[in-house]
Amino acid sequence: MHSASSEQEELKTTPLFGEHEILGARIVPFAGYKMPVQYPGGIIAEHLATRASAGLFDVSHMGQALLKGVDHATVAGFLETLIPADILTLKPGKQRYSQLLNADGGILDDLMVSRSADPGQDGTLTLVVNAATKEADFAHISAHLPAGITLERKESWALVALQGPKAEAVLADLGADVAAMGFMSVAVCTVGGIAARISRSGYTGEDGFELSVADGDVVALWRRLLADDRVRPVGLGARDSLRLEAGLCLYGHDIDTRTTPVEADLLWSIQKRRRESGGFPGAAVVQRQIRDGVERLRVGILPEGRVPARDGTEILAPDGTPLGVITSGGFGPSVNGPVAMGYIKKSHATPGAAVRLMVRGKPVEARVAAMPFVPHAYKR
Amino acid sequence: MSSVYYTKDHEYISVDGDVGVVGISDYAQEQLGDVVFVELPEIGKVIKKGEECAVVESVKAASEIYAPVDGEVVEINESLEGNPVSVNEDAMGAGWFFKVKNIDAAQLDGLMDEKAYADYLMTLS
């Protein structure tokens, strides 16, 4: 067996690192942090428990920040110069998914943007960005800040995700009144006596919540949530298999500076006004792609048989013509078989189209498939 | 009575007479996590010590398996196709990969026995 040895650079830890060790997690380096890839019991059990009940994830390595201006129109107007989502019409208490774009329409990162429900907080947007890109993201935003708008990084905020069909009931039993929250809404609640900024969203395709709390409170929150029998801790391994089955992009694999939101099939995240008016980096490229179409598109791929097709696997037509490449692939525990996504020539980007994957030099037959592979269970 | 030998890459070969049973150690399966697929060599394939001879796919990654000795593959564990999790459940038993014959006995001397492998594992943590 060969396993690549990891570089032991200066790795950071989240405030929950001690909890992961107590739970017997296997720790791996990820985005500059020592993170749990799995707990005893394994990735498949964690994945299935999240779909059936509730999984608890430490995502404190992600970047959180507040973007502040005098009022919503001012701060939203600024953010719209960096991302293609409509933030001006984002209602109080709502969240949107978007991407930081470069001048070519390439994706610098994907992120969540939310507007507080509290009128006293008007003019403040909350940003959550990926761990591996957070330094570059915040430097990029800071470099564009006009007078009167500030970016406040919140390195003292921890973040956990509680995902799965039992998540709402678990939080309700801890006194958090979240039943009225819809998918992609945000609220401030008390969970077991701990003040939390909650959003009803996640990265699993399940109903669920992300809870942002002060780093000094997160161990207590983590323990309180895990004290509920319906909740089990879930590491990065199952986080990846859950998001893959849900058809969600992983930055650095499925999207990066070489892909645009149109090629990545993320056009749903660019609202009508922004498509028409532009005003974001790379708008000319994105608008041209909307008008003229793209040469390649991100699609789901379902390999036949049992062999997983990983990131980097070549996609061919049945006659051997190169069509594209897999960007994420592995075993889907809920699908109980291999699942993948990748970029393919537009001419073949139709669900059901037959393709061939080259896995270790051997052909594996596959089909283009609609995503998600497992239906989303969001609370609409 | 068979004798078990281990490589530093955590393959084992359990030798009984002139046939060796090859698989991965319990430590290896623990490190890999849930096994979802094992790609085995074809019967009749002549393998060379240190060369890739199988691939184990876990949920998170594919890992190459290297031949512990020279030999010829005479049987593969076909039950792994429908039940790859037996590698996790019983790596040293039902989770074996393949059998080889025409083993070069001198190469076995270069591998670790149970005691040496246990000592080796102690140095890894």
Interface residues (C-beta under 8 A of the other chain):
Chain A: M1 H2 S3 R26 V37 Q38 G42 I43 I44 H47 G237 A238 D240 S241 R306 V307 P308 R310 G330 F331 P333 R360
Chain B: D9 H10 E11 I24 A28 Q31 L32 G33 D34 V36 F37 E39 V55 V56 E57 S58 V59 K60 A61 A62 S63 E64 I65 Y66 E81 P84 N88
